Amino acid sequence: MMHRFQACCFLIVATALSPASWGDDLLHRFEGDVPPYDPSVGWLVGNPCENGCSESIENGHFVLRWTRTFVPAGYSFPYAAPPNTPPTLWVEWQFRSNHPIGQFSYTCDAKFLFEYRRVFDLAFMYGDAGVSASGDDAVLGLDLDNFHTYRLESLDGVNYRVSVDGRVFVTDADSKSVDRYRITFSGLGGCLGDEWPNSVNEWDFVRLGTIAYGEEIVSTHPPTGFVDAGKHPALDRLTVTYEEPNYVYVDEIAVETTPLSSPLGKGGGGPVVVATRRLDNAPPETVEIVLDRPIPYNATTRFTFNDGVIQQSVEFTYAPGDTDGDGDADLADFSWFQNCFGALLTEQCHTCWVLDVDGDSVIDLADYLAFYGALGF
C-alpha cells in the first residue's frame, strides 16, 4: 500500500455561481489571469503558498512553483455554499505540469476534488497522466509540460465521468448520503519518495456550466414536413416544443436548403436563424425560431438542432404544386406534374416532393385533385 503525504498546496474552491438554467449554460469562469483569491473571482482559498511554494501570473496563466522537493503540510476546505445547486454539471479546465507521474505514488502533483449532489470523488493530475482516486484507471503518456484539457460531467448528481483530452478514465456512480456542491483544485508539488525539483503547476482556465438534457423535440408548429402555403404564407418563423423546459441558441441550429439552385427569396441564399426566444404565453418547453427570410418555395429546408447531447432535425417543404418557385401553381408546373405522376419519391427527386400534397411519397390522383384545386390559370 502506498504511503501518501500531502505537500504544500494551494486550494481553490468555486462558490460564486449563478442560478442554473436550461441548456448548455456557462455558470462560472476563471481564466487564470488573476490569482484565485482575487475578489472578482469569487473563490475561497485554502492554504496559500508557503514553505517553498510561490505563486504568480505568467502569460495569462495561474502558476504554482515549488523550490523544495518535499514540504509536508496539511490543508482545510473552507467553503461557502452557493445559493443554487445546478440540475446538471460540467467542469472543464486546462492544466500543465513539468512533473511526470512518480514511481512510488500517484498523489503528489495536483488533484481535483468534486462534490456534486450525491457524488464525492477526486482525480489526480500529472504532467503526463490523469489518474483516478483508486489508481486503477488512468490515461498515461500525455505530452509532458503541455496543457491538457480535463472535463467532469454529471447529468444527475449520481453518475459521472472524468476525461482528459477526450479520453475518459473515470466512469462511476455514487450515492453518498450528504448532498453537497463543492469543487476544489489543489497543487501538491511532490511527496516523499517522489521528489521532483522545481515542480511547476499551471492552470490556464477553469469553467463550470450545466449540461443540456438532450430532450427530444415532440412537436413543431407548423407541422414538420409539408407546409401548406395557404395556411402559412411567407413562413419566416416556427416553434419547437421539447419534452422538458429548454432553450436553444442560434449557434445550435444548422439550416440547410435543397436544392440550392432554386430561387430562395430576398437577397439570395437560404434562410438564417437570427433569434431564438420563448413565447410570452407559451409553456417553457416551447421555443420560437426566427428567420431572416421566409422558408423558400420549391425547396426543402432542414433545421438540425444540436445541443451537444442530442441531435435531431425537422424539415419543411413549402408551397404545394409550385415547382418553379414563382409563388403559385400554374400551367408551367403542370408539365412537372405529368413527369412526376406515378413516381415514388426519392431524396434526389426534389421537384416531385412539392407535388406530394398528401405526403404519402407517391404522386397519384389524390395529389392531382389537390393540385388542380390550387392551379391558377
Sequence and secondary structure as in RCSB ss.txt:
>XXXX:A:sequence
MMHRFQACCFLIVATALSPASWGDDLLHRFEGDVPPYDPSVGWLVGNPCENGCSESIENGHFVLRWTRTFVPAGY
SFPYAAPPNTPPTLWVEWQFRSNHPIGQFSYTCDAKFLFEYRRVFDLAFMYGDAGVSASGDDAVLGLDLDNFHTY
RLESLDGVNYRVSVDGRVFVTDADSKSVDRYRITFSGLGGCLGDEWPNSVNEWDFVRLGTIAYGEEIVSTHPPTG
FVDAGKHPALDRLTVTYEEPNYVYVDEIAVETTPLSSPLGKGGGGPVVVATRRLDNAPPETVEIVLDRPIPYNAT
TRFTFNDGVIQQSVEFTYAPGDTDGDGDADLADFSWFQNCFGALLTEQCHTCWVLDVDGDSVIDLADYLAFYGAL
GF
>XXXX:A:secstr
      BS EEEEE       SSS EEEEE SSS TTSTTT EEESS S SSEEEEEETTEEEEEESSS  B   
       S   SSEEEEEEEEES    SS S SSEEEEEEEETEEEEEEEETTEEEETTSS EEE   TTS EEE
EEEESSSSEEEEEETTEEEEEEE   SS EEEEEEEE    TTS  TTEEEEEEEEEEE       EEEEES SE
EE TTTSTT  EEEEEESSS    GGGEEEEEESTTS  STTSS   EEEEEE TTS TTEEEEEESS   BTSE
EEEEEE SS EEEEEEEESTT SSSSSSB HHHHHHHHHHTT B  TT HHHHTT TT SSB  HHHHHHHHHHB
  
